[in-house]
Amino acid sequence: MKRLLSNDLPSSPPSKILAGSTSEEDMNNANGTTDLSNGHQGSDSNEAKKARIEKSTPSRVVHLRNIDASELEIVQFGLAFGKITNVLNLRKKNQAFLEFDSVEHAQAMTDYFSSLPILLNGRQIFVQFSNHQELKTDPNNANNQQAQAALQSATVLQEISRIGGQNCVLRVIVNNLIYPISVDTFYQIFSKFGVVLKIITFTKNDKFQGLIQMKDATIAHSAKMNLNGQNIYNGCCTLQIDFSKLHSLNVKYNNDKSRDYTNPILP
C-alpha cells in the first residue's frame, strides 16, 4: 500500500534570501545587548544612515549588522567570496563577524552587499570592513566552539555540493499530478533522509520532474528506497525515482523552481 507523505512533512528550511555596509560596536561588549527594533523598516533606516557616515580601513574581517541567523547561515553568506578562517556571532546584538584569508576576499563581500541589498527574514543586512584586522576569539568558549563547528560544516558542505559524486543526484518524476508540487515540497520530503544540497524542478514531456542533490550516495539511496512509488497526497502525486547520471547540480537562481541550500546569496 502506498504511503501518504503529506501527513508527516517536516518543517520547511529557513526563509529564502531575497535580494550594505556599516561600522561596528566594540566586540569586547559581546555579552551586552543592542536595542534593534523588531520594526525592521526603522531598524534598517538607522543602519543605512550609519553605513553612509562611518567608513573603515580595509581588513580581512567584515562586520555584519542587522542580521539574525545561525553560525552556519552566516558562514554560508561569506563562503561565496572566499575562504573563511574565523567567525563570531553576536546574535543577541544582531551582529556577526567573518574573518577571511585575505583582504581581497573581504573586499569582494563588502562590494557585493553594497551594490545589492540582501534581505534575510525581512531584515536588510549591512556589511562593512571591521575596525579589527583579525578576529581573536577564545577557543575554550562554548559559543566559539559551536561557531568553529559551523564553519567547518559549511566549508565541507560547500565543497561536497560543488564536487558531488556518483548516485548523489536523484531524478524524480511526479506521476498523476493533481496538486501542485514545489521546491519546498521536495525539500520537506527528501530532507527526512539527510542533507539536501540542491534542487532543480522542471516540466518535461508534460511531466513535473525534479533533480535533487543529496549530501552523499548513502543518503540518496535511502531516500530512493523509501520514497519510490509513494504518494505525496492520497491517491495522486506518485513519486518515480531513479539515480541521475549527473554528479552535481549547477543552480543559478534561488527561486520557486530551483534552490542551492549552500549558497544563500544567489539571485
N, C-alpha and C positions, 0 to 999 in steps of 0.2 A: 504494500500500500504506500502511495506517495505521501511524503511528509508535507505539511503546510508550513512554509518558512516564515510567513508574515506574522505569526503569533509570537515569535521569540526573537525578533530582530533586536540587537543591542543598540546602544546609543550611537548616534552619528558622530563623525570626527569633529575636531574643532572647527569653528566658523571659518569659511573661506576668506582668504586675504583679498581685499579689494585694492584695486589700485584707486627731508626735514633737516632740521638741524637745530641745535640748542646748546647751551652751556651746561655745566654740571654743578651739583652741590657737593660738599665735602664728603668723600667716601668714608671718612672716619666716623661720620654720624649715621652709619648704616643701620643702627638699632632705633633711630628716630623715625618719625613719620612726617609725611608731607601731605598737606590738605589739598588733594586734587579732586575737584568736584566730579560727581557722577554725571552732572550735566555736561556731556562731552563737548558741546559746542563752546561753552565758556572756557573750559579747560584747554581745548585746542587753540583758542584765540590767544590765551595768555602765553602758551608755549610758543606760538608763532611769533609773538612780539619779542620774546626773549631771543628767539633764533635770529631775528633781524638785528638785534642790538649787540649781542655777545658773539665774539669770534675767538677761536682758539688756534694755537700753533699746531701744524701737522704732527700727528702722533700715530703710533701703532695701535693706540687704544681709542675706541669710539664709544660715545656715550649716547644711550637711547633713553628718551623721555616719553612719558605718557603711554607706557606700554604695560599691559597686564597679561603676562604669558609665562609659560613654564620655561625652565632652562633649555629643554630640548627645542622648543619653538624659537627661542631667542638665538640659539646657535644656528639653527636652520636658516634664519634670516641672513646670517653673515657668511655661511659656507659658500654661497653662490659667488662670492667675491674673492675668496682665497682661504688659505689655511688659518684656522683659529687656534691660538695657543693657551688662552685662558678666558674664563667667563665669570662674571659676578652679577647676580640677580637680586636687586633690592625691591622685591615685589610689593612690600608694604608702601614703598615710596613711588611705585610705578616707574622705576628706573632700572637700567641694566647697563653693563659694560662688557665690551668684547675686545680682547687683545688679539691682533693679527700678527702674522710672522713678518710683515713688512708694512711700511707706511703707505706704499703704493696700493696694497690691498685695502687698507683702511680708507684711503682716499677714494677708491672705487665705490665703496659703500656709501660714504657721505655724499659723493656726487650723485649717485643714483637716487638716494632718498630726497635730496634737494630738488632734483628735477622732476620726480614723480611721487606725489603724495601717496603714502601707503596707509591703509586703514586695517586695523585688527579689532574685531568686536566693537566697531563703531568709533574707535579712537584713532586719530591720526598720530602716527609715530614720528618723532622728531629725532634726527641723528646728527651729531657733530663730533669733531675731534674732542677727546678728553684733555683736560689740563695735565693729566698724568701721562708720562712717556712709557710706563709699563704698569701692569696690573699686579699688585702684590696682595696675595690672599693667604690666609692661614690654612695649610694643608690638613691640620688636625680638626678644623671646624667642620661639623656635620653638614651644614649647608653648602660649604665649599666642596666637600667630598661628593655631595649629590650633584653639584654643578659640573664637577670633573667627569663624573659618570655619564651625565647627559652629553657632555662634549664628546666623549669617546663614542657613545652610542650613535649620535647624529653623524659623526665623521664616518663611522663604519657603514651606516645605512646609506649615506650618500654614495660611497664607493660601490657597495653592493648594487645599489639602484642603477648606477652607471654601467657596470660591467654585466650584471645579470648572470645567467647561466642556463644550461640545458634543462628543459622541463620546469623552468621557473615562471613561464608565462602561460596562462590558460586562455583558450578561446571558448567563449561562452555564447551559445545561441539560445534565445528565448523563444520557444515554440508556443503556439496557441496564446499569443499575446492579447489579453483582454484589457488589462490595466497598465498604465504607463510605468516603465521601469527607468530609473535614473542612475547616475554615477553613485549617488549616496545609497541607493538600494543595494547595489553590488557591494559597496564598501561594508555596509552593515551585515550582509550575509557572509562574505568571504573573510572578514576580519575576525570572525569567531574561531578561525583555524590558525591564525597567526598574522604577522605583519603584512599589510597590503602596501606596496610601494607606489604603484601607478595604475591608473585605469583609463582606457580609451573606449568610448562607445560609438557605434555607427550602425547604419542600416544597409544591408547588402542582400540582394535577391529577395526584397520585401521581408527580410528577417532582421529583427533587432538583435544586435550582437555586441559583445564586449571583449576586449583584451585586458587581462588582469595580471599584473606582475606581482608575484609574491616574493617574500624575502629569500626563500630557498626552495629547492625542489621537493624536500620532505613536506613542507607546509602545503605546497601546491598539490602534491599527490594526495594528501589528507583531505583537502578541500574537494578535489575531484571525486574521490572515492565516496565521500559523504553526501555530496550535493548533486551529482549527476543523476538526472531523472526525477529530481524532486520538484514539487510545485512551490512557487513563491506565494501564490494565492490559491484558494480552494478551486481545484478543477481546471486551473489555467496557469499560464506563465511558467511553463515547464523548462527546466534548465538542461541543456545538452552541452556537455563539457568535454573538450579534448585538449591535449597539450599543443601549444603553438610551436612552430619551428623557430620563432624569434627567441633570442636570449634576453632581450631587454626592450623596453618601450621608449620612444622619443616623444615626450609630451611637451607641446609648445605653449599650451594655454591651460590655466586653471579656470574652468567654467563648467557649464551644465553638461558638457559632452566629454570632458577629459579632466584628469587631475593627477598632479605629481605631489604626493604627500611628503616628499623630502625637500621640496623647493617651493616655499610659500610666496615667493616674490614674482612668480610667473604672472603675466598679464591675464 
